[in-house]
Amino acid sequence: MADALLAVLILFPAVLTFFLKSNAALGFLALCGGFAATTLSGSDIDHLVGQTRITSLTSNNVDLALLAAPLLFTLILTFRSVSSKNGRYFSLIPALCAGGLLAAVAGPMFNDMLQTSVTDSAFWNHLKDAQSYIVGAGLFSSLLIIWSGGFRHAKSHGKRHKK
């Protein structure tokens, strides 16, 4: 069960990227932003949610939402932004890295939510050991994809005067 959940978490961003033709490079960077938000302000947000007296929300739910929402919204909002076939295939690299990072970070959050031991899985331990490589490869491939797209400069629409 734990290995199947981890496989779904890894493959979900790649499948979503491929079929929606989304920009997985931006999705990976959004996931990193969500991870930073979870790490840096997760306890403050948990405290804020605790003061609202919403009993159905746990700290794991809030952390999982902070982690996954930026990735999902970015993949949905960049729908059809990758038009070339090669671009779709190159986008699978950061998408798989995003899935790997999502699985490595969200695995412990699923322990309490699903009453399963994801962190006892050998697959999760391998993911946790490779987390720095996953982040490095995802960041490198994301930046290459973004930089290869070029930077578009605004065209001036003013009248040009003859000299």
N, C-alpha and C positions, 0 to 999 in steps of 0.2 A: 504494500500500500504506500509506504513512504517513498520508495523508488519511483513508483508511478506518478505520485504527486510532484516529485522533483523533476521528472521528465516533462510533465505538462507545463510546469513553470518555466523550464528552459525553452521548450519549443513554442509556447504560446506567442511571445513577441515575434519570433521568426515567421510563424504562420500568418499572424496579423499583418506584419510588414509586407510579406510577399503578396498576399491577396488584396490588401488595400493600397498597395504601391506607395507605402508611407516612407518617410525619411527616418530610418532606424538610427542614423548617426545622431540626429537631434533627440530621438527617443532615449538613446543610451545616456546622453548628457543630461536629459531630464531625470532619468533614474538616478544618476549620480547626485543631482540636486535634491531629489527626494530623500536619498540616503543621508545627505548632509543635514537636511531638515529634521529627519528622524533622530539622527545622532545628536545634533546640537540643541534642538528645542523640543524634542519628544517628551521629556519629563515635564516641561512647562505646559505643553498642550494637554498632557494627561491630567495634570493638576487642574487646568481650566475645565476640562470635560468632567472631572470629578466634582467640581463645584456646581455643575448644572444638574446634578442628580439624575442623570440618564443612566439607569442601571443596566441597560442592554449593551452599552459600550464598555469595552475593557481597554486597557492600555495596549494590548496586542492589536486590537481592531484599529485603534487610532494610528499606531505605528505602521501597520500594514497599509492603511489608506494613504498616509503621508509618503510611503515608499512607492506604492504602485500607481497612484493616481496621476502623477506627472508623466509617467511612461505611457499609460493608456490614453490620456488626453492628448499627448503629443502625437502618438501614432494615429489617433482618430482625426485630429486637426490637420495633420499633414497628408491627408488622404489624396491620392493621385499626384503627389509631388515628385515622384520618381517615374519618369516616362520611358527611359531606355531599358531594354532588356538586360544589358550588362549592369546598369545601375541597380536594378532589382536584385541581381545576384550578388553584387558587391555589398549591398545593404544587409545581406544575411549575416555577414560577419559581426557587425556591431549588434544586430538583433539577437544572435546567439549569445554574444557576450552579455547583453542586457538580461537575457533569460538566465544565464549562469549566475550573474550577480544577484538577480532577484531570488533565485532558488537558494543561494548560499546565505543571503541575509534574512529572507523570510522563513526559512526552514524552522528555526526555533519558535517563531511566532505561531506556527501551525501545531506545535506540540500541545498547547493548551486548548486551542480552538477545536481541534479534531480528535483529541485524546489518542493521538498516535505518537510514536517516538521517531520523528524525522531525524533528529540529531544522533540517534543510535545507528543510523544507516551508514554502511560503508561508502555508498555513493555520495552522501552529504559530506562525509569526512574528506573524501577526495576533492569535492567542490570547495570546501573550506580551505584545504591546503593550496588549491590553485587559484584562490580568490585574487591575489595580487597579479597573477599572470592574466586572469580574465579582465581585470580592470585595465591593465596596461595595454592588452591587445584591443580592447574595446575603445579606449581613449585614442590610441594610435590610428585605428581604422576609422573612427568617427572623424577625427581631425583631417585625415587624408581625404575622406569623402567630401567634407565641407570645403576644404581648400581647393580640391579639384573642380568644384562647381564654379569657381571664380567669384570675383567680387564685382557686382554690378554697381556702377556709379550712376548717380542721377544725371539725367540729361537736362541741359538747360533749355527751357522753352522760350526764352526771351529772344527778341529780335537781334539779329546780328547786323552791325553797321559796317558798311564798307569803309575802308580807310583810303 
